[in-house]
Amino acid sequence: MHIVNPHEDKKDPQSIHLNTVAMKDLLLIFTRNPKLGKVKTRLAATVGDQAALNIYEFLLRHTFEITKELNVAREVHYSESIAENDIWDNSRFTKKVQVGADLGKRMHHAFQSGFESGFERVMIIGSDMYDLSQEDLEKAFDLLREYDYVLGPAVDGGYYLFGMRVFSPEVFQHKAWGSETVLSDTLKDLEGKSVKLLEPRNDIDVFEDIKDNPAFKPFLK
């Protein structure tokens, strides 16, 4: 005999709504495995390898904090290998390894896999954006319901966020990744399409990006 718990069939309507939304939205988080001498190398040229690693781990924790409560599916894509016991807990984040010879191919593979898995809106961010909040990401997903493409321009000429609901592989091809032409070349690919640009933000690459920000002073002693 099966004894029915009188509470087990009473599902919270809000919870049902959240789960439904989460099955349609996917956030890709591209991250590097935090290893001494392997992360933030341009920053390390000024502050040293250990300080650069400490800063990157600080940025990882910030990225975790602004994504852990988002009402979307979340995937962490590691640069080298999956770390089992790190801040990206398995109950909140799916863990994968980036696939491809360059950044364009890796992003192309991640987006394509997301759409093939049935997601309707797929967005990518890196893990070096201190100037980004949970509210920013929520706003970007909301805009992706109105526009086919949402881009967050980075001050250095790249982008810190890219979301799409129409898969366009050409945006990941023929780009000088890491250069100041990435955003402009991407926008040329999307000319005439439904595109929304967010506010420009600064990612953390070199010493000038952090020298006047009090959040990073503990790492510069």
Stockholm file with secondary structure:
# STOCKHOLM 1.0

chainA/1-221         MHIVNPHEDKKDPQSIHLNTVAMKDLLLIFTRNPKLGKVKTRLAATVGDQAALNIYEFLLRHTFEITKELNVAREVHYSESIAENDIWDNSRFTKKVQVGADLGKRMHHAFQSGFESGFERVMIIGSDMYDLSQEDLEKAFDLLREYDYVLGPAVDGGYYLFGMRVFSPEVFQHKAWGSETVLSDTLKDLEGKSVKLLEPRNDIDVFEDIKDNPAFKPFLK
#=GR chainA/1-221 SS CCCCCTTTTCCCHHHHHHHHHHTTEEEEEEECCCCTTTSCHHHHHHHCHHHHHHHHHHHHHHHHHHHTTCSSEEEEEESSCCCSSSSSCTTTCEEEECCSSSHHHHHHHHHHHHHHTTCSEEEEECSCCSSCCHHHHHHHHHHTTTCSEEEEEBTTSSEEEEEESSCCGGGGSSCCTTSTTHHHHHHHHTTTSCEEECCCBCCCCSGGGTTTCGGGGGGCC
#=GC SS_cons         CCCCCTTTTCCCHHHHHHHHHHTTEEEEEEECCCCTTTSCHHHHHHHCHHHHHHHHHHHHHHHHHHHTTCSSEEEEEESSCCCSSSSSCTTTCEEEECCSSSHHHHHHHHHHHHHHTTCSEEEEECSCCSSCCHHHHHHHHHHTTTCSEEEEEBTTSSEEEEEESSCCGGGGSSCCTTSTTHHHHHHHHTTTSCEEECCCBCCCCSGGGTTTCGGGGGGCC
//
